[in-house]
Amino acid sequence: MVNVDCAGRQDRATTTSETHPYRPPRKTRGCYTTGGNADFDSSLCGSSSDRACIGAGGTGNSSNCISDNQGGYCKVGNNYYVARGSNFFPLTREQLLDRYREGGDTDETGREVRRALNDQERRFTNRIRELQIMGKDPLIQRGNNKNEGNEDNEVHNFIGDMLFNVGIGVSFVIFIISVCIILIQNKII
């Protein structure tokens, strides 16, 4: 499966909605107009027909769109623009600096981290399953540990030795009693 990137390097599969294909990703919504000639269409992502930043003087090149936590903006030459409604408005240097000062979208960052962790966990699980299929189980199973088995055997050996000694002692006592009974019956004692 090919990952298609929309403007601002936004992955179409994870940042756009299948149910709302005309709603731009959160981090690049400032690169598209609503009701203008630069409307978003997820089917155009990754193609030369992507309409990001067209009304701001851009050529539809998706590299003109810069994603950020406030919705993104267009950089055309040395000028910066943001879409509001159906028009593009220039950003001053102060407004651009404010966008970077206010960064920190923890919800989106948390989502990206969760996706990365889930992806890593899936890779580890697949590797473990591959090794199990090949007969090289990387997981230590209970009872396979040599130290655990030695402690268990020591307890069993101690109990076994104790029962063996009790059995020998009881047998010896029964033997002595039976010899005494035989000697009493023969009137030797």
LINSUL-V548808 format. One record per residue. RES is the residue in one small letter. SS is DSSP state (2 for helix, 1 for strand, 0 for the rest). NEAR is the number of other C-alpha atoms within 8 Angstrom. Layout:
res: [RES | RES]
ss: [SS | SS]
near: [NEAR | NEAR]
This chain:
res: [m | v | n | v | d | c | a | g | r | q | d | r | a | t | t | t | s | e | t | h | p | y | r | p | p | r | k | t | r | g | c | y | t | t | g | g | n | a | d | f | d | s | s | l | c | g | s | s | s | d | r | a | c | i | g | a | g | g | t | g | n | s | s | n | c | i | s | d | n | q | g | g | y | c | k | v | g | n | n | y | y | v | a | r | g | s | n | f | f | p | l | t | r | e | q | l | l | d | r | y | r | e | g | g | d | t | d | e | t | g | r | e | v | r | r | a | l | n | d | q | e | r | r | f | t | n | r | i | r | e | l | q | i | m | g | k | d | p | l | i | q | r | g | n | n | k | n | e | g | n | e | d | n | e | v | h | n | f | i | g | d | m | l | f | n | v | g | i | g | v | s | f | v | i | f | i | i | s | v | c | i | i | l | i | q | n | k | i | i]
ss: [0 | 0 | 0 | 0 | 1 | 1 | 0 | 0 | 0 | 1 | 1 | 2 | 2 | 2 | 2 | 0 | 0 | 0 | 0 | 0 | 0 | 0 | 0 | 0 | 0 | 2 | 2 | 2 | 2 | 2 | 2 | 0 | 0 | 0 | 0 | 0 | 0 | 0 | 0 | 0 | 0 | 2 | 2 | 2 | 0 | 0 | 0 | 0 | 0 | 0 | 0 | 0 | 0 | 2 | 2 | 2 | 0 | 0 | 0 | 0 | 0 | 2 | 2 | 2 | 1 | 1 | 0 | 0 | 0 | 0 | 0 | 0 | 1 | 1 | 1 | 1 | 0 | 0 | 1 | 1 | 1 | 1 | 1 | 1 | 0 | 0 | 1 | 1 | 1 | 1 | 0 | 0 | 2 | 2 | 2 | 2 | 2 | 2 | 2 | 2 | 2 | 0 | 0 | 0 | 0 | 2 | 2 | 2 | 2 | 2 | 2 | 2 | 2 | 2 | 2 | 2 | 2 | 2 | 2 | 2 | 2 | 2 | 2 | 2 | 2 | 2 | 2 | 2 | 2 | 2 | 2 | 2 | 2 | 0 | 0 | 0 | 0 | 0 | 0 | 0 | 0 | 0 | 0 | 0 | 0 | 2 | 2 | 2 | 2 | 2 | 2 | 2 | 2 | 2 | 2 | 2 | 2 | 2 | 2 | 2 | 2 | 2 | 2 | 2 | 2 | 2 | 2 | 2 | 2 | 2 | 2 | 2 | 2 | 2 | 2 | 2 | 2 | 2 | 2 | 2 | 2 | 2 | 2 | 2 | 2 | 0 | 0 | 0 | 0]
near: [2 | 3 | 7 | 9 | 11 | 13 | 15 | 14 | 7 | 12 | 11 | 12 | 7 | 6 | 9 | 13 | 8 | 5 | 4 | 7 | 11 | 8 | 10 | 12 | 9 | 8 | 13 | 18 | 12 | 13 | 15 | 14 | 17 | 10 | 8 | 10 | 9 | 13 | 12 | 13 | 11 | 12 | 5 | 10 | 13 | 10 | 6 | 7 | 7 | 15 | 14 | 16 | 17 | 11 | 10 | 10 | 7 | 12 | 6 | 12 | 11 | 13 | 7 | 14 | 15 | 13 | 12 | 11 | 11 | 7 | 12 | 16 | 15 | 15 | 11 | 11 | 4 | 5 | 8 | 11 | 13 | 13 | 14 | 10 | 8 | 10 | 9 | 11 | 9 | 8 | 10 | 7 | 6 | 6 | 8 | 9 | 8 | 8 | 11 | 7 | 6 | 6 | 9 | 5 | 7 | 6 | 6 | 7 | 8 | 8 | 8 | 8 | 8 | 8 | 8 | 8 | 8 | 8 | 8 | 8 | 8 | 8 | 8 | 8 | 8 | 8 | 8 | 11 | 8 | 8 | 11 | 10 | 7 | 6 | 6 | 7 | 8 | 7 | 5 | 7 | 6 | 5 | 7 | 8 | 9 | 7 | 6 | 9 | 10 | 8 | 8 | 8 | 8 | 8 | 8 | 8 | 8 | 8 | 8 | 8 | 8 | 8 | 8 | 8 | 8 | 8 | 8 | 8 | 8 | 8 | 8 | 8 | 8 | 8 | 8 | 8 | 8 | 8 | 8 | 8 | 8 | 8 | 10 | 9 | 7 | 7 | 6 | 6 | 5]
